[in-house]
């Protein structure tokens, strides 16, 4: 196992991938994805995955890894990270904004059993049959009200016979128990971050995001597919189906992106106290050059 792993985290449009590529110019690294939507194939532009030219600068792993109709999870991602790092001869750099992925990588994860397709289907069917409120009363723990988390709690109960709280209260298991994590967290000024969010969506449209969504729709995209949670997907879909104007599409999508970035900022500020926070990629790269690798 590696002695050190660098983590680059931060909200969407904060410059995480750019920082990793700057580091690739200086060191022999491998970049591993820690974004829960970039892990899917199908929307590389809309999910802001590194381009093919960018990926030539350093080996990239776990981008477009799962098929568009498959389902990833924190547990699956951790297993993939472990197997990937074990094969590397380069310095591993984990890059992404999915806070739960990064949190579980650093702090460990409870040993919740893998959920079978039968248990997953049964939980979803039960939710649809009895409705949200009754389902919440039967399977909601600790004030769980979100649909996805409620179904997850039900899946675990059906699979293991024990409530999800039982598994969450077990000691966490770390996949890299003896590794030092060098956690770089990017936190640009909010005005700059929002400006980046607006520009990013505009650039995505120029680069072909409309065609990406159109192709996914032709392949029968369903709301149950995790890939459809990619920011901007629903707005582009509604525009392509003539439900909203192009202006409305851009306004709604960029507002949702800014809201998401704001939530990420708040989450990272209150989690993972061992991280090093930087307002710019330039400051972060100087820190890494002088102090860590």
ABEGO torsion letter per residue (X at the ends): XBABBBBBBEBBGAGAAAAAAAAAAABBBBBBBABAAAABBGBAAAAGBBBAAAAAABBBBGBGABBAABBBBAAAAAAAAAAAAAABABBBBBBEABAAAAAAAAAEBBBBBBBBAAAAAAAAAAAAAAEAAAAAAAABBGGBABAAAAAAAAAAAAAAGBBAAAAAABBBBBABAABBBBBBBBBBBAAAAAAAAAAAAAAAAAAGAAAAAAAAAAAGBBAABAAAABBGAAAAAAAAAGABBAAAAAAAAAAAAAAAAAAAAAAAAABGAABBBBABAAAAAAAAAAAAX
